[in-house]
Amino acid sequence: MTMRALVFDKDLRFIEDHLAPAAADGEALVRVTLAGICATDLELVKGYMGFKGVLGHEFTGVVEECADPALKGKRVVGEINVPCDRCGLCKKGMGNHCPERTVLGILGRDGAFAEYLTLPERNLHIVPDSVTDEEAVFTEPLAAAFEIIEQVDLGFNDRVCVLGDGRLGLLVAQVLSLTGSELLAIGKHPDKLELLGMLGIRTALLEEFSEIKKSFDIVVDCTGRAGGGGGLEMAISLVRPRGTVVLKTTVAESGPIDLNRLVIDEITVVGSRCGPFPPAIRALEEDKVDVRPLINKRFPLEDGVEAFKYAATPGVLKVLLES
């Protein structure tokens, strides 16, 4: 069986007759209805991870083939890491870090910018009826935001700063606002920060920011800028001694950075990647986060190359592809 797909191999192309994936034992065949272009996808086409194949890992779809009758015909979203289940890390419950894992649309597994994808049944989560496809497609990045709460103990009196007002930064700020911490989101774009301001989240423009350095207990870097002058460097300047910096930035290229301050101020650095789907789905179902203002435009799958160009335009947040 063939399918329409957006394929990357040195360049990005729309293909009418790409080979459709076949579900292995324990896997489900999912018909993709909607998929989102994220910052990682934009980095992949620059060479990040050396990936070749069908891109895309944020999706909503319908299960067409599977062994589990409770899943067949259901609207689903899916966790993107597929571990081997045999290695030492998998046996310790750390499958997301399995050295033999595949990752949907990122590492060794064709992704969601196509008519069909496959994932293990255990990776799939049913979408509640009250959550639209447009909202559900944000589950994966929203789960990544909830991962911060899993990794870092956020107290009511903690001063927390989110750096970056892009796609992920806006989601992270909304999720961390649920903790009751004293939160500030810093960005470069007044219109994006206004989305948070309307939700009661305190914001500041980077160019106007003048608070005392080294004043935050926790700083989260969602800038998408690495190396000298990037988000990590600014995060280090803002976090207090023995505070915590959480890194969400992954980019194709990185530059040198002075790490002496990490040692001098005994700063804890936490890398943060994929996260738990259940709290993300509940947050959407209970309207605790609002993802709809982040959607800028929808494109049909066949216009995927144009959609990528639009998604890379400064100021654009979320672009969706319809299969």
ZADO-1210 file (C-alpha; in nm, 4 decimals, padded with zeros to 6 digits):
<atoms>
<atom x="00.0000" y="00.0000" z="00.0000" code="MET" pos="1"/>
<atom x="00.1204" y="00.3482" z="-00.0801" code="THR" pos="2"/>
<atom x="00.0254" y="00.6826" z="00.0692" code="MET" pos="3"/>
<atom x="00.0803" y="01.0538" z="00.0356" code="ARG" pos="4"/>
<atom x="00.3631" y="01.1801" z="00.2545" code="ALA" pos="5"/>
<atom x="00.6017" y="01.4654" z="00.3223" code="LEU" pos="6"/>
<atom x="00.9496" y="01.3128" z="00.3045" code="VAL" pos="7"/>
<atom x="01.2897" y="01.4576" z="00.3948" code="PHE" pos="8"/>
<atom x="01.6086" y="01.3290" z="00.2308" code="ASP" pos="9"/>
<atom x="01.8530" y="01.6189" z="00.1889" code="LYS" pos="10"/>
<atom x="01.5509" y="01.8229" z="00.0855" code="ASP" pos="11"/>
<atom x="01.1814" y="01.8222" z="00.1712" code="LEU" pos="12"/>
<atom x="00.9426" y="01.6777" z="-00.0879" code="ARG" pos="13"/>
<atom x="00.5764" y="01.5818" z="-00.1121" code="PHE" pos="14"/>
<atom x="00.5388" y="01.2296" z="-00.2524" code="ILE" pos="15"/>
<atom x="00.2131" y="01.0816" z="-00.3836" code="GLU" pos="16"/>
<atom x="00.3139" y="00.7144" z="-00.3619" code="ASP" pos="17"/>
<atom x="00.5360" y="00.6688" z="-00.0571" code="HIS" pos="18"/>
<atom x="00.5300" y="00.3188" z="00.0881" code="LEU" pos="19"/>
<atom x="00.2832" y="00.3059" z="00.3767" code="ALA" pos="20"/>
<atom x="00.4081" y="00.1560" z="00.7061" code="PRO" pos="21"/>
<atom x="00.2999" y="-00.1927" z="00.8077" code="ALA" pos="22"/>
<atom x="00.2054" y="-00.2463" z="01.1709" code="ALA" pos="23"/>
<atom x="00.4248" y="-00.4992" z="01.3511" code="ALA" pos="24"/>
<atom x="00.2947" y="-00.7246" z="01.6294" code="ASP" pos="25"/>
<atom x="00.1580" y="-00.5106" z="01.9111" code="GLY" pos="26"/>
<atom x="00.1360" y="-00.2054" z="01.6901" code="GLU" pos="27"/>
<atom x="-00.1588" y="-00.0122" z="01.5477" code="ALA" pos="28"/>
<atom x="-00.2053" y="00.1446" z="01.2074" code="LEU" pos="29"/>
<atom x="-00.3272" y="00.5013" z="01.2567" code="VAL" pos="30"/>
<atom x="-00.4846" y="00.7197" z="00.9888" code="ARG" pos="31"/>
<atom x="-00.3513" y="01.0684" z="01.0548" code="VAL" pos="32"/>
<atom x="-00.6101" y="01.3447" z="01.0470" code="THR" pos="33"/>
<atom x="-00.4058" y="01.6412" z="01.1695" code="LEU" pos="34"/>
<atom x="-00.0386" y="01.7007" z="01.2468" code="ALA" pos="35"/>
<atom x="00.1588" y="01.9951" z="01.3803" code="GLY" pos="36"/>
<atom x="00.4913" y="02.1387" z="01.2663" code="ILE" pos="37"/>
<atom x="00.7156" y="02.2151" z="01.5624" code="CYS" pos="38"/>
<atom x="01.0603" y="02.3635" z="01.6200" code="ALA" pos="39"/>
<atom x="01.2199" y="02.0176" z="01.6194" code="THR" pos="40"/>
<atom x="01.0844" y="01.9537" z="01.2692" code="ASP" pos="41"/>
<atom x="01.2363" y="02.2815" z="01.1526" code="LEU" pos="42"/>
<atom x="01.5709" y="02.1757" z="01.2998" code="GLU" pos="43"/>
<atom x="01.5509" y="01.8297" z="01.1409" code="LEU" pos="44"/>
<atom x="01.5415" y="01.9795" z="00.7915" code="VAL" pos="45"/>
<atom x="01.8608" y="02.1666" z="00.8868" code="LYS" pos="46"/>
<atom x="02.0344" y="01.8369" z="00.9612" code="GLY" pos="47"/>
<atom x="01.9527" y="01.7770" z="01.3285" code="TYR" pos="48"/>
<atom x="01.9727" y="01.4040" z="01.4168" code="MET" pos="49"/>
<atom x="02.0578" y="01.3170" z="01.0562" code="GLY" pos="50"/>
<atom x="01.7011" y="01.1979" z="01.0033" code="PHE" pos="51"/>
<atom x="01.5718" y="01.0822" z="00.6651" code="LYS" pos="52"/>
<atom x="01.2124" y="00.9811" z="00.6012" code="GLY" pos="53"/>
<atom x="00.8658" y="01.1054" z="00.6897" code="VAL" pos="54"/>
<atom x="00.8822" y="01.3871" z="00.9436" code="LEU" pos="55"/>
<atom x="00.6244" y="01.4753" z="01.2105" code="GLY" pos="56"/>
<atom x="00.5531" y="01.3610" z="01.5651" code="HIS" pos="57"/>
<atom x="00.2640" y="01.5802" z="01.6871" code="GLU" pos="58"/>
<atom x="-00.0591" y="01.4278" z="01.5582" code="PHE" pos="59"/>
<atom x="-00.4189" y="01.3328" z="01.6021" code="THR" pos="60"/>
<atom x="-00.5491" y="01.0282" z="01.4192" code="GLY" pos="61"/>
<atom x="-00.7921" y="00.7380" z="01.4068" code="VAL" pos="62"/>
<atom x="-00.6905" y="00.3756" z="01.4679" code="VAL" pos="63"/>
<atom x="-00.7717" y="00.1680" z="01.1608" code="GLU" pos="64"/>
<atom x="-00.5973" y="-00.1610" z="01.2422" code="GLU" pos="65"/>
<atom x="-00.4971" y="-00.3085" z="01.5786" code="CYS" pos="66"/>
<atom x="-00.5430" y="-00.6156" z="01.7963" code="ALA" pos="67"/>
<atom x="-00.7024" y="-00.4258" z="02.0854" code="ASP" pos="68"/>
<atom x="-01.0781" y="-00.3829" z="02.0191" code="PRO" pos="69"/>
<atom x="-01.0899" y="-00.0974" z="02.2703" code="ALA" pos="70"/>
<atom x="-00.8658" y="00.1099" z="02.0414" code="LEU" pos="71"/>
<atom x="-01.0016" y="00.0319" z="01.6958" code="LYS" pos="72"/>
<atom x="-01.1866" y="00.3264" z="01.5439" code="GLY" pos="73"/>
<atom x="-01.0878" y="00.5599" z="01.8287" code="LYS" pos="74"/>
<atom x="-00.9358" y="00.9062" z="01.7966" code="ARG" pos="75"/>
<atom x="-00.5887" y="00.8916" z="01.9450" code="VAL" pos="76"/>
<atom x="-00.2654" y="01.0752" z="02.0104" code="VAL" pos="77"/>
<atom x="00.0603" y="00.8910" z="02.0632" code="GLY" pos="78"/>
<atom x="00.3811" y="00.8900" z="02.2645" code="GLU" pos="79"/>
<atom x="00.6681" y="00.9088" z="02.0204" code="ILE" pos="80"/>
<atom x="00.9429" y="00.6911" z="02.1745" code="ASN" pos="81"/>
<atom x="00.9459" y="00.3192" z="02.0933" code="VAL" pos="82"/>
<atom x="01.2026" y="00.1407" z="02.3157" code="PRO" pos="83"/>
<atom x="01.3497" y="-00.2070" z="02.2697" code="CYS" pos="84"/>
<atom x="01.2199" y="-00.3344" z="02.6090" code="ASP" pos="85"/>
<atom x="01.5339" y="-00.5479" z="02.6476" code="ARG" pos="86"/>
<atom x="01.8221" y="-00.3223" z="02.7495" code="CYS" pos="87"/>
<atom x="01.9239" y="-00.2123" z="03.0981" code="GLY" pos="88"/>
<atom x="01.7625" y="00.1299" z="03.0658" code="LEU" pos="89"/>
<atom x="01.4327" y="-00.0210" z="02.9537" code="CYS" pos="90"/>
<atom x="01.4369" y="-00.2598" z="03.2488" code="LYS" pos="91"/>
<atom x="01.4822" y="00.0426" z="03.4759" code="LYS" pos="92"/>
<atom x="01.1725" y="00.2078" z="03.3283" code="GLY" pos="93"/>
<atom x="01.3776" y="00.4533" z="03.1216" code="MET" pos="94"/>
<atom x="01.2561" y="00.3487" z="02.7772" code="GLY" pos="95"/>
<atom x="01.2576" y="00.7074" z="02.6514" code="ASN" pos="96"/>
<atom x="01.6376" y="00.6877" z="02.6765" code="HIS" pos="97"/>
<atom x="01.6752" y="00.3397" z="02.5258" code="CYS" pos="98"/>
<atom x="01.9805" y="00.3438" z="02.2941" code="PRO" pos="99"/>
<atom x="01.7953" y="00.1180" z="02.0484" code="GLU" pos="100"/>
<atom x="01.4705" y="00.3133" z="02.0482" code="ARG" pos="101"/>
<atom x="01.3015" y="00.4577" z="01.7440" code="THR" pos="102"/>
<atom x="01.1310" y="00.7959" z="01.7675" code="VAL" pos="103"/>
<atom x="00.8326" y="00.8897" z="01.5539" code="LEU" pos="104"/>
<atom x="00.9417" y="01.1228" z="01.2759" code="GLY" pos="105"/>
<atom x="01.2783" y="01.1868" z="01.4435" code="ILE" pos="106"/>
<atom x="01.4840" y="00.8674" z="01.4678" code="LEU" pos="107"/>
<atom x="01.4421" y="00.5499" z="01.2634" code="GLY" pos="108"/>
<atom x="01.0628" y="00.5616" z="01.2310" code="ARG" pos="109"/>
<atom x="00.8483" y="00.7377" z="00.9718" code="ASP" pos="110"/>
<atom x="00.6315" y="01.0055" z="01.1238" code="GLY" pos="111"/>
<atom x="00.2999" y="01.1864" z="01.1071" code="ALA" pos="112"/>
<atom x="00.3297" y="01.4066" z="00.7975" code="PHE" pos="113"/>
<atom x="00.1599" y="01.1343" z="00.5972" code="ALA" pos="114"/>
<atom x="-00.1739" y="00.9602" z="00.5649" code="GLU" pos="115"/>
<atom x="-00.0710" y="00.6746" z="00.7957" code="TYR" pos="116"/>
<atom x="00.1715" y="00.5952" z="01.0772" code="LEU" pos="117"/>
<atom x="00.2331" y="00.3043" z="01.3111" code="THR" pos="118"/>
<atom x="00.2982" y="00.3008" z="01.6842" code="LEU" pos="119"/>
<atom x="00.2738" y="00.0364" z="01.9558" code="PRO" pos="120"/>
<atom x="-00.0769" y="00.0156" z="02.0980" code="GLU" pos="121"/>
<atom x="00.0623" y="00.0960" z="02.4426" code="ARG" pos="122"/>
<atom x="00.1863" y="00.4322" z="02.3081" code="ASN" pos="123"/>
<atom x="-00.1623" y="00.5445" z="02.2113" code="LEU" pos="124"/>
<atom x="-00.4035" y="00.7485" z="02.4232" code="HIS" pos="125"/>
<atom x="-00.7708" y="00.7947" z="02.3421" code="ILE" pos="126"/>
<atom x="-00.8783" y="01.1556" z="02.2921" code="VAL" pos="127"/>
<atom x="-01.1839" y="01.2596" z="02.4987" code="PRO" pos="128"/>
<atom x="-01.4885" y="01.3644" z="02.2954" code="ASP" pos="129"/>
<atom x="-01.4747" y="01.7171" z="02.4381" code="SER" pos="130"/>
<atom x="-01.1234" y="01.7753" z="02.2997" code="VAL" pos="131"/>
<atom x="-01.1056" y="01.8789" z="01.9341" code="THR" pos="132"/>
<atom x="-00.8473" y="01.7504" z="01.6880" code="ASP" pos="133"/>
<atom x="-00.6911" y="02.0978" z="01.6836" code="GLU" pos="134"/>
<atom x="-00.6453" y="02.0871" z="02.0605" code="GLU" pos="135"/>
<atom x="-00.5392" y="01.7216" z="02.0757" code="ALA" pos="136"/>
<atom x="-00.2533" y="01.7769" z="01.8304" code="VAL" pos="137"/>
<atom x="-00.0817" y="01.9783" z="02.1068" code="PHE" pos="138"/>
<atom x="-00.0735" y="01.6805" z="02.3459" code="THR" pos="139"/>
<atom x="00.2883" y="01.5829" z="02.2767" code="GLU" pos="140"/>
<atom x="00.4441" y="01.9279" z="02.3298" code="PRO" pos="141"/>
<atom x="00.2108" y="01.9899" z="02.6226" code="LEU" pos="142"/>
<atom x="00.3312" y="01.6639" z="02.7778" code="ALA" pos="143"/>
<atom x="00.6870" y="01.7906" z="02.7328" code="ALA" pos="144"/>
<atom x="00.5875" y="02.0953" z="02.9374" code="ALA" pos="145"/>
<atom x="00.4425" y="01.8752" z="03.2123" code="PHE" pos="146"/>
<atom x="00.7724" y="01.6843" z="03.2231" code="GLU" pos="147"/>
<atom x="00.9271" y="01.9836" z="03.4000" code="ILE" pos="148"/>
<atom x="00.6897" y="01.9331" z="03.6922" code="ILE" pos="149"/>
<atom x="00.7927" y="01.5657" z="03.7014" code="GLU" pos="150"/>
<atom x="01.1617" y="01.6557" z="03.7167" code="GLN" pos="151"/>
<atom x="01.1719" y="01.9672" z="03.9351" code="VAL" pos="152"/>
<atom x="00.9953" y="02.0276" z="04.2664" code="ASP" pos="153"/>
<atom x="00.8192" y="02.3617" z="04.2216" code="LEU" pos="154"/>
<atom x="00.7153" y="02.5221" z="04.5476" code="GLY" pos="155"/>
<atom x="00.4491" y="02.7870" z="04.5966" code="PHE" pos="156"/>
<atom x="00.7101" y="03.0456" z="04.6929" code="ASN" pos="157"/>
<atom x="00.9589" y="02.9624" z="04.4178" code="ASP" pos="158"/>
<atom x="01.0454" y="03.2355" z="04.1705" code="ARG" pos="159"/>
<atom x="01.0288" y="03.0806" z="03.8243" code="VAL" pos="160"/>
<atom x="01.1263" y="03.2298" z="03.4886" code="CYS" pos="161"/>
<atom x="01.0405" y="03.0936" z="03.1424" code="VAL" pos="162"/>
<atom x="01.2686" y="03.2238" z="02.8680" code="LEU" pos="163"/>
<atom x="01.1184" y="03.2247" z="02.5186" code="GLY" pos="164"/>
<atom x="00.7735" y="03.3043" z="02.3801" code="ASP" pos="165"/>
<atom x="00.7662" y="03.0544" z="02.0958" code="GLY" pos="166"/>
<atom x="00.5470" y="02.7462" z="02.0601" code="ARG" pos="167"/>
<atom x="00.6923" y="02.5550" z="02.3538" code="LEU" pos="168"/>
<atom x="00.7592" y="02.8556" z="02.5746" code="GLY" pos="169"/>
<atom x="00.3929" y="02.9556" z="02.5704" code="LEU" pos="170"/>
<atom x="00.2871" y="02.6022" z="02.6649" code="LEU" pos="171"/>
<atom x="00.5494" y="02.5731" z="02.9393" code="VAL" pos="172"/>
<atom x="00.4407" y="02.9048" z="03.0901" code="ALA" pos="173"/>
<atom x="00.0769" y="02.7933" z="03.1002" code="GLN" pos="174"/>
<atom x="00.1651" y="02.4615" z="03.2640" code="VAL" pos="175"/>
<atom x="00.3981" y="02.6121" z="03.5243" code="LEU" pos="176"/>
<atom x="00.1341" y="02.8723" z="03.6101" code="SER" pos="177"/>
<atom x="-00.0765" y="02.5823" z="03.7409" code="LEU" pos="178"/>
<atom x="00.1776" y="02.5192" z="04.0185" code="THR" pos="179"/>
<atom x="00.1093" y="02.8498" z="04.1951" code="GLY" pos="180"/>
<atom x="00.4751" y="02.9513" z="04.1724" code="SER" pos="181"/>
<atom x="00.5716" y="03.3150" z="04.1245" code="GLU" pos="182"/>
<atom x="00.6088" y="03.3020" z="03.7467" code="LEU" pos="183"/>
<atom x="00.7523" y="03.5406" z="03.4895" code="LEU" pos="184"/>
<atom x="00.7673" y="03.4741" z="03.1147" code="ALA" pos="185"/>
<atom x="01.0250" y="03.6679" z="02.9141" code="ILE" pos="186"/>
<atom x="01.0138" y="03.7012" z="02.5367" code="GLY" pos="187"/>
<atom x="01.0781" y="03.9250" z="02.2392" code="LYS" pos="188"/>
<atom x="00.7297" y="03.9529" z="02.0900" code="HIS" pos="189"/>
<atom x="00.4567" y="04.1667" z="02.2529" code="PRO" pos="190"/>
<atom x="00.1767" y="03.9911" z="02.0635" code="ASP" pos="191"/>
<atom x="00.2873" y="03.6473" z="02.1856" code="LYS" pos="192"/>
<atom x="00.3355" y="03.7624" z="02.5432" code="LEU" pos="193"/>
<atom x="-00.0119" y="03.9132" z="02.5320" code="GLU" pos="194"/>
<atom x="-00.1511" y="03.5607" z="02.4897" code="LEU" pos="195"/>
<atom x="-00.0082" y="03.4820" z="02.8325" code="LEU" pos="196"/>
<atom x="-00.1053" y="03.8177" z="02.9781" code="GLY" pos="197"/>
<atom x="-00.4687" y="03.7476" z="02.8966" code="MET" pos="198"/>
<atom x="-00.4387" y="03.4328" z="03.1093" code="LEU" pos="199"/>
<atom x="-00.3080" y="03.6308" z="03.4060" code="GLY" pos="200"/>
<atom x="00.0555" y="03.5283" z="03.3611" code="ILE" pos="201"/>
<atom x="00.3126" y="03.8003" z="03.4309" code="ARG" pos="202"/>
<atom x="00.5342" y="03.8769" z="03.1310" code="THR" pos="203"/>
<atom x="00.8250" y="04.0999" z="03.0331" code="ALA" pos="204"/>
<atom x="00.9864" y="04.2009" z="02.7058" code="LEU" pos="205"/>
<atom x="01.3491" y="04.0973" z="02.6910" code="LEU" pos="206"/>
<atom x="01.4618" y="04.4417" z="02.5743" code="GLU" pos="207"/>
<atom x="01.2866" y="04.6061" z="02.8687" code="GLU" pos="208"/>
<atom x="01.3707" y="04.3450" z="03.1319" code="PHE" pos="209"/>
<atom x="01.5586" y="04.5003" z="03.4223" code="SER" pos="210"/>
<atom x="01.5069" y="04.2743" z="03.7240" code="GLU" pos="211"/>
<atom x="01.8058" y="04.1883" z="03.9403" code="ILE" pos="212"/>
<atom x="02.0170" y="03.9087" z="03.7958" code="LYS" pos="213"/>
<atom x="02.0549" y="03.5830" z="03.9900" code="LYS" pos="214"/>
<atom x="01.7108" y="03.6278" z="04.1416" code="SER" pos="215"/>
<atom x="01.5180" y="03.3209" z="04.0183" code="PHE" pos="216"/>
<atom x="01.5049" y="02.9806" z="04.1837" code="ASP" pos="217"/>
<atom x="01.4276" y="02.8047" z="03.8538" code="ILE" pos="218"/>
<atom x="01.4823" y="02.9235" z="03.4960" code="VAL" pos="219"/>
<atom x="01.3480" y="02.7286" z="03.1968" code="VAL" pos="220"/>
<atom x="01.5161" y="02.7836" z="02.8602" code="ASP" pos="221"/>
<atom x="01.2654" y="02.7555" z="02.5742" code="CYS" pos="222"/>
<atom x="01.4421" y="03.0047" z="02.3472" code="THR" pos="223"/>
<atom x="01.5562" y="02.7631" z="02.0791" code="GLY" pos="224"/>
<atom x="01.8927" y="02.9409" z="02.0785" code="ARG" pos="225"/>
<atom x="02.2068" y="02.7590" z="02.1895" code="ALA" pos="226"/>
<atom x="02.5706" y="02.8534" z="02.2398" code="GLY" pos="227"/>
<atom x="02.7145" y="03.1879" z="02.3408" code="GLY" pos="228"/>
<atom x="02.4465" y="03.4531" z="02.3694" code="GLY" pos="229"/>
<atom x="02.1751" y="03.1882" z="02.3680" code="GLY" pos="230"/>
<atom x="01.9118" y="03.0847" z="02.6159" code="GLY" pos="231"/>
<atom x="02.1410" y="02.8847" z="02.8446" code="LEU" pos="232"/>
<atom x="02.3762" y="03.1775" z="02.8877" code="GLU" pos="233"/>
<atom x="02.0909" y="03.4067" z="02.9840" code="MET" pos="234"/>
<atom x="01.9388" y="03.1423" z="03.2119" code="ALA" pos="235"/>
<atom x="02.2685" y="03.1122" z="03.3991" code="ILE" pos="236"/>
<atom x="02.2740" y="03.4888" z="03.4483" code="SER" pos="237"/>
<atom x="01.9216" y="03.4888" z="03.5941" code="LEU" pos="238"/>
<atom x="01.9244" y="03.1875" z="03.8254" code="VAL" pos="239"/>
<atom x="02.0379" y="03.2253" z="04.1871" code="ARG" pos="240"/>
<atom x="02.3314" y="03.0302" z="04.3330" code="PRO" pos="241"/>
<atom x="02.2290" y="02.6662" z="04.3840" code="ARG" pos="242"/>
<atom x="01.9238" y="02.7275" z="04.1677" code="GLY" pos="243"/>
<atom x="01.8086" y="02.5134" z="03.8766" code="THR" pos="244"/>
<atom x="01.8198" y="02.5692" z="03.5013" code="VAL" pos="245"/>
<atom x="01.5916" y="02.3515" z="03.2882" code="VAL" pos="246"/>
<atom x="01.6930" y="02.3130" z="02.9232" code="LEU" pos="247"/>
<atom x="01.4242" y="02.2555" z="02.6620" code="LYS" pos="248"/>
<atom x="01.6278" y="02.3802" z="02.3648" code="THR" pos="249"/>
<atom x="01.7493" y="02.1354" z="02.0977" code="THR" pos="250"/>
<atom x="01.9014" y="02.2768" z="01.7789" code="VAL" pos="251"/>
<atom x="02.1026" y="02.1527" z="01.4823" code="ALA" pos="252"/>
<atom x="02.3983" y="02.3797" z="01.5566" code="GLU" pos="253"/>
<atom x="02.5476" y="02.4954" z="01.8841" code="SER" pos="254"/>
<atom x="02.8314" y="02.7236" z="01.9834" code="GLY" pos="255"/>
<atom x="03.0758" y="02.7554" z="02.2729" code="PRO" pos="256"/>
<atom x="02.9595" y="02.8764" z="02.6113" code="ILE" pos="257"/>
<atom x="03.1408" y="02.9576" z="02.9347" code="ASP" pos="258"/>
<atom x="03.0297" y="02.7008" z="03.1930" code="LEU" pos="259"/>
<atom x="03.2390" y="02.8359" z="03.4805" code="ASN" pos="260"/>
<atom x="02.9368" y="03.0035" z="03.6363" code="ARG" pos="261"/>
<atom x="02.7674" y="02.6646" z="03.6747" code="LEU" pos="262"/>
<atom x="03.0539" y="02.5545" z="03.8957" code="VAL" pos="263"/>
<atom x="03.1024" y="02.8807" z="04.0828" code="ILE" pos="264"/>
<atom x="02.7324" y="02.9177" z="04.1686" code="ASP" pos="265"/>
<atom x="02.6733" y="02.5408" z="04.2013" code="GLU" pos="266"/>
<atom x="02.3847" y="02.5531" z="03.9574" code="ILE" pos="267"/>
<atom x="02.1867" y="02.2388" z="03.8753" code="THR" pos="268"/>
<atom x="02.1180" y="02.1884" z="03.5038" code="VAL" pos="269"/>
<atom x="01.8288" y="01.9612" z="03.4048" code="VAL" pos="270"/>
<atom x="01.7770" y="01.8427" z="03.0490" code="GLY" pos="271"/>
<atom x="01.4056" y="01.7999" z="02.9801" code="SER" pos="272"/>
<atom x="01.2479" y="01.6265" z="02.6826" code="ARG" pos="273"/>
<atom x="00.9352" y="01.4129" z="02.6412" code="CYS" pos="274"/>
<atom x="00.6721" y="01.3956" z="02.9129" code="GLY" pos="275"/>
<atom x="00.3568" y="01.2258" z="03.0455" code="PRO" pos="276"/>
<atom x="00.0477" y="01.2272" z="02.8232" code="PHE" pos="277"/>
<atom x="-00.2312" y="01.1739" z="03.0836" code="PRO" pos="278"/>
<atom x="-00.1919" y="01.5122" z="03.2618" code="PRO" pos="279"/>
<atom x="-00.1590" y="01.6864" z="02.9252" code="ALA" pos="280"/>
<atom x="-00.4837" y="01.5325" z="02.8018" code="ILE" pos="281"/>
<atom x="-00.6593" y="01.6185" z="03.1293" code="ARG" pos="282"/>
<atom x="-00.5410" y="01.9777" z="03.1053" code="ALA" pos="283"/>
<atom x="-00.6946" y="02.0034" z="02.7573" code="LEU" pos="284"/>
<atom x="-01.0150" y="01.8315" z="02.8666" code="GLU" pos="285"/>
<atom x="-01.0539" y="02.0574" z="03.1716" code="GLU" pos="286"/>
<atom x="-00.9585" y="02.3772" z="02.9840" code="ASP" pos="287"/>
<atom x="-00.6637" y="02.4394" z="03.2156" code="LYS" pos="288"/>
<atom x="-00.4539" y="02.5419" z="02.9171" code="VAL" pos="289"/>
<atom x="-00.5625" y="02.7209" z="02.6002" code="ASP" pos="290"/>
<atom x="-00.3786" y="02.6090" z="02.2877" code="VAL" pos="291"/>
<atom x="-00.6157" y="02.7440" z="02.0240" code="ARG" pos="292"/>
<atom x="-00.4624" y="03.0949" z="02.0023" code="PRO" pos="293"/>
<atom x="-00.1308" y="02.9341" z="01.9086" code="LEU" pos="294"/>
<atom x="-00.2639" y="02.8063" z="01.5730" code="ILE" pos="295"/>
<atom x="-00.1683" y="03.0370" z="01.2870" code="ASN" pos="296"/>
<atom x="-00.2647" y="02.8422" z="00.9766" code="LYS" pos="297"/>
<atom x="-00.3699" y="02.5057" z="00.8352" code="ARG" pos="298"/>
<atom x="-00.2321" y="02.3573" z="00.5133" code="PHE" pos="299"/>
<atom x="-00.3276" y="02.0445" z="00.3170" code="PRO" pos="300"/>
<atom x="-00.0563" y="01.7782" z="00.3254" code="LEU" pos="301"/>
<atom x="00.0279" y="01.8320" z="-00.0415" code="GLU" pos="302"/>
<atom x="00.1280" y="02.1908" z="00.0429" code="ASP" pos="303"/>
<atom x="00.3646" y="02.0702" z="00.3156" code="GLY" pos="304"/>
<atom x="00.6781" y="02.2301" z="00.1700" code="VAL" pos="305"/>
<atom x="00.5037" y="02.5669" z="00.1651" code="GLU" pos="306"/>
<atom x="00.3767" y="02.5003" z="00.5173" code="ALA" pos="307"/>
<atom x="00.7330" y="02.4467" z="00.6408" code="PHE" pos="308"/>
<atom x="00.8437" y="02.7756" z="00.4893" code="LYS" pos="309"/>
<atom x="00.5542" y="02.9509" z="00.6586" code="TYR" pos="310"/>
<atom x="00.6240" y="02.7785" z="00.9922" code="ALA" pos="311"/>
<atom x="00.9843" y="02.9044" z="00.9786" code="ALA" pos="312"/>
<atom x="00.8688" y="03.2644" z="00.9383" code="THR" pos="313"/>
<atom x="00.9555" y="03.4766" z="01.2439" code="PRO" pos="314"/>
<atom x="00.6519" y="03.5307" z="01.4631" code="GLY" pos="315"/>
<atom x="00.4632" y="03.2203" z="01.3472" code="VAL" pos="316"/>
<atom x="00.3617" y="02.9776" z="01.6216" code="LEU" pos="317"/>
<atom x="00.1790" y="02.6597" z="01.5184" code="LYS" pos="318"/>
<atom x="00.1134" y="02.5412" z="01.1656" code="VAL" pos="319"/>
<atom x="-00.1066" y="02.2359" z="01.1100" code="LEU" pos="320"/>
<atom x="-00.1095" y="01.9848" z="00.8236" code="LEU" pos="321"/>
<atom x="-00.4320" y="01.8118" z="00.7204" code="GLU" pos="322"/>
<atom x="-00.3883" y="01.4602" z="00.5797" code="SER" pos="323"/>
</atoms>
